[in-house]
């Protein structure tokens, strides 16, 4: 309970009467965050930090009133029948592969094949890339946006492909273009399985968080970590598109039993989303470090380089903890001990990573008008953006307190 009080008090103290979230919004944010953290390890040194970040970010998102990730969370909560609640015991999460499953992979779009061919034969000029993507509406601006996010704070603004190629190299630029093509190609999955904006938001946040973690832990090649974070749940899109029936059964079972979606995927599909994503990236010759990080993002301890996979593992957990988007997994996945120890981060480091990521992401994701195809924006760095006033007062869900008096909330967490 102390942590709940502390999280609410932080928001109250940091808010002003004009810009701060309404008290009932804070109450709803705390309620949602508690549910998302239901299976979190309460003894973990980083959990308290992530919980506070989650409350803060959800309260801000709810103030805007149109955040796709928060909307999917609330839909999930409404679908949970009170009578089906299970005891709050840690649940298994992540694949333990006894043998490699046979993954049915989709074909790639023609533009991807052209990008791959250009890399193989050494034609990786900016003009060549422009020629390939010329008919793909919005791809160039999306490519520049992703490059700016991947190198945020390291260089000045990247506003053309020539500058991008000079800074990150032809191979990485073409890989980035291929990533965006792949993600775009899988966006037409059934809406009852996922919502495109919420899914994209989760991947984008994981990419920015992975890049920020890599910077904090003094890894090089930050853009590679951004790409791996951005693509970490690609396998779920593949499953949604290729196995919609199995995916629907897995989602229903996870919701009914209130367990991690990752833990029921093998039962209904034959393999988990991490395996599907890793297999796809290998089939289409993505860089080995990226595909290994995607393959092992739930079990980084089995990777040859635990520390590199741990970056994506932690970024995924932080993205879910902070309410950025929704890829089907409702609960915060457990942070594996080997991953946490390999990164050697302190709770203070974790807080700074979270706040830095919010500083980058929220100006991009804070309004419904911001789309992936928008031109590369000028991202504020001096301060967090002020939330817009809510257009209408949110209606508290059943069981939520209408007010938070003296930071008191009627929800139990610790």
C-alpha positions in Angstrom: 0.0 0.0 0.0 2.9 2.3 0.7 4.0 2.2 -2.9 0.5 3.1 -4.1 0.5 6.1 -1.8 4.0 7.1 -3.0 3.0 6.8 -6.7 -0.1 9.0 -6.2 1.8 11.5 -4.1 4.5 11.9 -6.8 1.9 12.8 -9.4 0.2 15.2 -7.1 3.4 17.0 -6.2 4.6 17.2 -9.8 1.3 18.5 -11.1 -0.1 22.0 -11.2 -3.8 22.9 -10.9 -4.1 23.6 -14.6 -2.0 20.8 -16.1 -2.0 18.0 -13.6 -4.2 14.9 -14.1 -7.5 15.0 -12.2 -7.6 12.9 -9.1 -10.0 10.4 -10.5 -7.6 10.0 -13.4 -4.8 9.2 -11.0 -7.1 6.7 -9.3 -7.8 4.9 -12.6 -4.2 5.0 -13.5 -3.3 3.3 -10.2 -6.0 0.7 -10.7 -4.8 -0.2 -14.2 -1.2 -0.3 -13.1 -1.9 -2.6 -10.2 -3.6 -5.1 -12.5 -0.8 -5.0 -15.0 1.7 -5.6 -12.2 -0.3 -8.5 -10.6 2.4 -11.0 -11.1 5.4 -8.7 -10.7 8.1 -9.8 -8.3 7.6 -7.5 -5.3 11.1 -8.1 -4.0 12.8 -7.0 -7.2 14.7 -3.8 -6.8 13.3 -2.3 -10.0 9.6 -3.1 -9.5 8.8 -0.1 -7.3 10.4 2.3 -9.8 8.5 0.7 -12.8 5.2 0.9 -10.9 5.6 4.6 -10.2 6.6 5.2 -13.9 3.6 3.2 -14.9 1.1 5.2 -12.8 2.7 8.5 -14.0 2.6 7.6 -17.7 -0.9 6.1 -17.6 -2.3 9.2 -15.8 -0.8 11.4 -18.4 -2.1 9.2 -21.3 -5.6 9.1 -19.7 -5.6 12.9 -19.5 -5.3 13.0 -23.3 -8.2 10.6 -23.6 -7.2 8.8 -26.9 -4.2 6.7 -26.1 -4.5 3.3 -28.0 -2.4 1.3 -25.5 -4.5 2.5 -22.5 -7.7 1.9 -24.4 -6.7 -1.8 -25.1 -5.8 -2.2 -21.4 -9.2 -1.0 -20.3 -10.9 -3.3 -22.8 -9.0 -6.2 -21.5 -9.9 -5.3 -17.9 -13.6 -5.1 -18.7 -13.4 -8.6 -20.3 -12.0 -10.1 -17.1 -14.9 -11.7 -15.2 -14.5 -11.2 -11.4 -15.4 -14.9 -10.8 -12.4 -16.1 -12.9 -9.7 -14.5 -10.9 -6.8 -16.8 -10.0 -4.6 -16.6 -6.9 -1.8 -14.0 -7.3 1.0 -16.5 -7.9 4.0 -15.9 -10.2 3.2 -17.4 -13.6 5.6 -19.0 -16.1 6.6 -16.8 -19.0 8.7 -17.4 -22.0 9.7 -20.3 -24.3 11.8 -23.3 -23.3 12.5 -24.9 -26.5 13.1 -28.6 -26.4 13.3 -28.8 -30.1 12.9 -26.3 -32.9 9.3 -26.2 -34.1 8.2 -25.9 -37.7 7.1 -22.4 -38.1 4.8 -21.5 -41.1 6.2 -18.2 -42.4 4.5 -15.8 -44.7 6.0 -14.6 -47.9 7.5 -11.1 -47.9 6.3 -8.2 -50.1 8.1 -7.5 -53.3 9.7 -4.3 -52.0 11.4 -6.3 -49.3 12.9 -8.7 -51.8 14.2 -5.7 -53.8 15.8 -4.3 -50.6 17.4 -7.7 -49.8 18.7 -8.1 -53.4 20.3 -4.6 -53.3 22.1 -5.5 -50.0 23.4 -8.8 -51.4 24.8 -7.3 -54.6 26.2 -4.2 -52.8 23.9 -1.6 -54.3 23.2 0.4 -51.1 23.3 4.0 -52.1 20.7 6.5 -50.8 19.5 7.1 -54.4 19.1 3.4 -54.9 17.0 3.2 -51.8 14.9 6.1 -52.9 14.2 4.4 -56.2 13.1 1.2 -54.4 10.7 2.9 -52.0 9.5 5.6 -54.3 6.0 3.9 -54.7 5.7 3.0 -51.0 3.8 6.0 -49.6 5.2 7.4 -46.3 8.1 5.0 -46.1 10.8 7.6 -46.5 9.4 9.8 -43.8 8.9 6.8 -41.5 12.5 5.8 -42.2 13.8 9.2 -41.2 11.6 9.2 -38.1 13.0 5.8 -37.0 16.6 6.9 -37.7 16.1 10.0 -35.6 14.7 8.0 -32.7 17.4 5.4 -33.0 20.2 8.0 -32.8 18.3 10.4 -30.5 20.7 12.7 -28.7 23.8 11.4 -30.5 23.7 13.5 -33.7 21.7 16.4 -35.0 18.4 16.0 -36.8 18.5 13.6 -39.8 16.3 15.1 -42.5 17.3 13.2 -45.6 18.5 9.7 -46.7 22.0 10.9 -47.7 22.7 12.1 -44.2 21.2 9.0 -42.7 23.4 6.8 -44.9 26.5 8.8 -43.9 25.7 8.5 -40.2 24.5 4.9 -39.9 25.9 3.2 -43.0 24.2 1.6 -46.0 23.7 -1.8 -44.4 21.9 -0.4 -41.4 19.8 2.0 -43.4 18.6 -0.8 -45.7 17.9 -3.0 -42.7 15.9 -0.2 -41.1 13.9 0.2 -44.3 13.3 -3.6 -44.4 12.1 -3.5 -40.8 9.5 -0.9 -41.6 8.3 -2.7 -44.7 7.9 -5.9 -42.7 5.9 -4.2 -39.9 3.7 -2.3 -42.4 2.9 -5.5 -44.3 1.5 -7.2 -41.2 -0.7 -4.3 -40.0 -3.9 -5.7 -41.7 -4.5 -8.3 -39.0 -8.0 -8.7 -37.6 -8.9 -6.0 -35.1 -10.2 -8.5 -32.6 -6.6 -9.8 -32.3 -4.8 -6.5 -32.1 -5.1 -2.8 -33.0 -2.5 -1.5 -35.3 -1.7 1.8 -33.5 -1.5 0.1 -30.1 0.8 -2.6 -31.5 3.0 -0.1 -33.2 3.2 2.0 -30.1 4.4 -0.9 -28.0 7.2 -1.7 -30.5 8.2 1.9 -30.9 8.4 2.4 -27.1 10.4 -0.9 -26.7 12.8 0.4 -29.4 13.3 3.7 -27.7 13.7 2.1 -24.3 16.2 -0.5 -25.7 18.2 2.3 -27.3 18.2 4.3 -24.0 19.2 1.2 -21.9 22.0 0.5 -24.4 23.2 4.1 -24.0 23.1 3.9 -20.2 25.0 0.6 -20.1 27.5 2.0 -22.6 26.8 -0.4 -25.5 27.7 0.8 -28.9 25.5 0.6 -32.0 22.4 2.1 -30.5 20.4 1.9 -33.7 20.7 -1.9 -33.7 19.1 -2.1 -30.2 16.4 0.3 -31.4 15.6 -2.1 -34.3 15.6 -5.2 -32.1 13.3 -3.5 -29.6 11.0 -2.3 -32.4 10.8 -5.8 -33.9 10.7 -7.9 -30.7 7.0 -8.8 -31.0 7.0 -9.2 -34.8 6.3 -12.9 -34.3 3.0 -12.0 -32.7 1.9 -10.2 -35.9 3.0 -13.2 -38.0 0.9 -15.5 -35.7 -2.1 -13.2 -35.9 -1.9 -13.2 -39.7 -1.0 -16.8 -40.4 -2.8 -18.5 -37.5 -5.7 -16.2 -36.6 -7.7 -19.1 -35.2 -5.0 -20.3 -32.9 -4.1 -16.7 -31.9 -7.7 -16.0 -31.0 -7.8 -19.2 -28.8 -4.6 -18.2 -27.1 -5.8 -14.7 -26.4 -9.1 -16.1 -25.0 -7.3 -18.7 -22.8 -4.9 -16.1 -21.4 -7.8 -13.8 -20.6 -9.9 -16.5 -19.1 -7.1 -18.0 -17.0 -5.5 -14.6 -16.4 -2.0 -15.8 -17.3 0.7 -14.6 -19.6 -0.2 -14.9 -23.3 3.3 -16.2 -24.0 2.7 -19.2 -21.7 -0.4 -20.4 -23.7 0.8 -19.7 -27.2 2.6 -23.1 -27.7 -0.5 -25.0 -26.6 -2.8 -23.3 -29.2 -0.3 -22.5 -32.0 2.5 -24.9 -31.6 5.2 -22.3 -30.9 5.4 -18.9 -29.2 5.7 -15.5 -30.8 9.4 -15.1 -30.0 10.2 -18.3 -32.0 8.1 -17.1 -34.9 9.8 -13.7 -35.0 13.3 -15.2 -34.7 12.5 -17.7 -37.5 11.2 -15.0 -39.8 14.2 -12.7 -39.3 16.5 -15.6 -39.9 14.7 -16.7 -43.1 15.1 -13.1 -44.5 18.7 -12.6 -43.4 18.3 -9.9 -40.8 21.5 -9.3 -38.8 22.2 -12.1 -36.4 22.4 -9.9 -33.2 18.9 -8.5 -34.0 17.3 -11.9 -34.6 18.9 -13.5 -31.6 17.7 -10.7 -29.3 14.2 -11.1 -30.7 14.3 -14.9 -30.4 15.4 -14.7 -26.8 13.7 -11.6 -25.5 11.7 -13.6 -22.9 14.6 -15.9 -21.9 17.8 -13.9 -22.4 19.8 -16.2 -20.1 19.9 -18.9 -22.8 21.5 -16.6 -25.3 25.3 -16.7 -26.0 25.4 -12.9 -25.1 23.0 -12.7 -22.2 23.7 -8.9 -21.8 22.6 -8.0 -25.3 19.4 -10.0 -25.2 18.8 -8.6 -21.7 18.5 -5.1 -23.1 15.5 -6.1 -25.2 14.1 -8.2 -22.4 14.1 -5.2 -20.0 12.8 -2.8 -22.7 9.8 -5.1 -23.4 9.0 -5.2 -19.6 9.4 -1.5 -19.3 7.2 -0.7 -22.3 4.4 -2.9 -20.8 4.9 -1.6 -17.3 4.6 2.0 -18.5 1.5 1.3 -20.6 3.0 2.0 -24.0 0.8 0.2 -26.5 -0.5 -3.3 -26.4 0.6 -6.4 -28.4 -1.7 -8.9 -26.7 0.2 -9.3 -23.4 -1.5 -7.6 -20.5 0.7 -8.4 -17.5 4.2 -7.1 -17.0 6.5 -10.0 -17.8 8.9 -11.0 -15.1 12.4 -9.5 -15.2 14.8 -12.5 -15.3 17.5 -12.4 -12.6 20.3 -13.2 -15.0 19.2 -10.4 -17.3 19.0 -7.8 -14.5 22.4 -8.8 -13.0 24.1 -8.7 -16.5 23.0 -5.1 -17.0 24.2 -3.9 -13.6 21.6 -1.2 -13.3 20.4 0.5 -10.2 16.8 1.6 -9.4 18.0 5.2 -10.0 19.3 4.2 -13.5 15.9 2.6 -14.2 14.0 5.7 -13.3 16.3 7.9 -15.5 15.9 5.5 -18.4 12.1 5.6 -18.0 11.9 9.4 -17.8 14.3 9.9 -20.7 12.2 7.5 -22.9 9.0 9.4 -21.9 10.7 12.7 -22.9 11.3 11.2 -26.3 8.1 9.3 -26.8 5.3 11.4 -25.4 5.7 14.3 -27.8 5.3 11.8 -30.6 2.5 9.7 -29.1 0.6 12.2 -26.9 -2.0 13.1 -29.5 -4.1 11.0 -31.8 -3.1 13.2 -34.8 0.5 11.9 -34.7 0.8 9.0 -37.2 3.8 6.9 -38.3 3.7 8.6 -41.7 4.1 12.1 -40.2 7.2 14.0 -41.1 10.0 13.8 -38.6 9.1 16.2 -35.7 11.3 18.4 -33.6 11.4 16.5 -30.3 11.5 18.6 -27.1 14.3 17.7 -24.8 14.1 20.4 -22.1 11.0 19.3 -20.3 8.1 16.9 -20.4 5.2 18.2 -22.4 2.3 19.6 -20.6 -0.8 17.3 -20.8 -3.8 18.8 -22.7 -6.9 19.4 -20.6 -9.3 16.5 -20.8 -12.2 17.1 -23.1 -14.5 15.3 -20.7 -14.2 13.9 -17.3 -13.5 10.1 -17.4 -15.9 7.8 -15.7 -14.2 5.7 -13.0 -14.5 2.0 -13.5 -16.3 -0.1 -11.0 -14.3 -0.3 -7.8 -12.3 2.8 -8.5 -12.2 5.8 -6.1 -13.7 9.0 -7.5 -11.1 11.0 -5.6 -7.6 10.6 -4.2 -7.6 12.5 -0.9 -4.1 12.9 0.6 -2.8 10.3 -1.8 -5.1 7.7 -0.3 -6.4 5.1 -2.8 -8.5 2.0 -1.9 -6.4 -0.5 -3.9 -4.0 -3.1 -2.5 -0.6 -3.8 -4.2 2.0 -4.5 -1.6 
